[in-house]
Amino acid sequence: MTVNLILLGLVMFLPGLMKLFILKPSAVEGMLSGLGFPIPLIFAWILIIGEIGSGIAILARWKVKQIVWIPMIILVIAGLTTTVTWSSLGQSQWPGFLMHIALASNYWLLGNIYSRK
């Protein structure tokens, strides 16, 4: 269980750091703008803070039952907006979508395990 918790914490923490220090928030803003998000700069910062914060909280085992909802929401939205081509479902990246959903379900399982503790 500990390995899974560490990996799930890193799945959020490391991409958040990459978005902050390597890509920069302006690139994340451009990506979100291209996906049609309103006020993309605000959503870029929400995404970056959500990824880094939830990653740290999971690694620290702090309020895991509640915190796992943040990565679950991020992953489902990312899966629906970046892998599914709504105008032509046959051209969608279904393996990528399933990966996002599988990761989200793993966070859900982690939250259920920590709700019993």
C-alpha positions in Angstrom: 0.0 0.0 0.0 2.8 2.4 0.8 4.3 2.0 -2.7 0.9 2.8 -4.2 0.5 5.8 -2.0 4.0 7.1 -2.9 3.4 6.6 -6.7 0.0 8.3 -6.6 1.4 11.2 -4.7 4.2 11.6 -7.2 1.7 11.3 -10.1 0.3 14.7 -9.1 3.3 16.3 -7.5 5.9 15.9 -10.3 3.6 17.1 -13.2 2.6 20.1 -11.0 6.3 21.0 -10.5 6.9 20.6 -14.2 4.0 22.9 -15.1 5.3 25.5 -12.6 9.1 25.4 -13.3 9.6 23.9 -16.7 6.5 24.7 -18.8 5.7 27.8 -16.9 2.1 28.9 -16.1 1.8 30.8 -19.4 2.2 27.5 -21.4 -0.4 25.8 -19.2 -2.7 28.9 -19.8 -2.2 28.4 -23.6 -3.0 24.7 -23.4 -6.2 25.4 -21.4 -7.2 28.2 -23.7 -6.7 25.8 -26.7 -9.1 23.4 -25.0 -11.7 26.1 -24.6 -11.5 26.8 -20.9 -12.7 30.2 -19.8 -10.3 32.4 -17.8 -7.4 30.0 -18.6 -4.8 31.7 -16.4 -6.9 31.3 -13.3 -7.6 27.6 -14.2 -3.8 27.1 -14.9 -3.0 28.3 -11.4 -5.8 26.2 -9.9 -4.4 23.1 -11.8 -0.8 23.7 -10.7 -1.7 24.4 -7.1 -4.1 21.4 -7.1 -1.5 19.0 -8.5 1.4 20.1 -6.2 -0.8 20.5 -3.1 -2.6 17.2 -3.5 0.6 15.4 -4.3 2.3 16.7 -1.1 -0.8 16.0 1.0 -1.0 12.4 -0.3 2.7 11.8 0.3 2.3 13.2 3.8 -0.9 11.1 4.3 -2.8 14.2 5.3 -6.6 14.0 5.0 -6.2 11.5 2.2 -9.9 10.6 2.2 -10.8 14.2 1.2 -7.7 15.1 -0.8 -8.0 12.3 -3.3 -11.0 14.1 -4.9 -8.7 16.8 -6.3 -6.6 14.4 -8.5 -9.8 12.4 -9.3 -11.5 15.6 -10.7 -8.3 16.7 -12.5 -7.8 13.3 -14.2 -11.4 12.9 -15.3 -11.5 16.4 -16.7 -8.1 15.8 -18.4 -9.3 12.5 -19.8 -12.5 14.0 -21.2 -10.9 17.1 -22.7 -7.5 15.8 -24.0 -8.1 12.3 -25.2 -11.7 12.2 -26.4 -12.4 13.8 -29.8 -16.1 14.6 -29.4 -16.7 15.5 -33.0 -15.3 12.1 -34.2 -15.3 9.5 -31.4 -13.5 7.0 -33.7 -10.4 9.3 -33.6 -10.3 9.5 -29.8 -7.3 8.3 -27.9 -9.1 5.6 -25.9 -6.0 4.1 -24.3 -5.1 7.5 -22.9 -8.7 8.0 -21.7 -8.7 4.6 -20.0 -5.4 5.5 -18.3 -6.8 8.7 -16.9 -9.9 6.8 -15.6 -7.8 3.9 -14.2 -5.7 6.4 -12.3 -8.8 8.3 -11.0 -10.2 5.0 -9.8 -6.9 4.2 -8.0 -7.2 7.5 -6.1 -10.8 6.6 -5.2 -9.6 3.2 -3.8 -6.9 5.0 -1.8 -9.5 7.3 -0.3 -11.7 4.3 0.6 -8.7 2.6 2.3 -8.0 5.8 4.3 -11.6 6.3 5.2 -11.4 3.1 7.3 -8.4 4.3 9.3 
